[in-house]
Amino acid sequence: MTHYICAGTCGGVSDKPGSCQAEECPLKGQELEPCTCEDGRHGNGTPVDDDEEDED
């Protein structure tokens, strides 16, 4: 299934096209890139934990 990822440091993932909204990401406001991986690694070998919360 196609999803959209941020190539910046935030590791953002969305099921809809759009732009990065993470305040701390250097690519905030940049378009998310389409990705069709099925393993959650987005082509870089690192699984993304969608349930991960930022701890301030």
Secondary structure, DSSP 8 states (H G I E B T S, - for coil): --EEE-SSTT--EESS--B---TT-TTTTSB-EEE--SSSSTTTT----TT-----
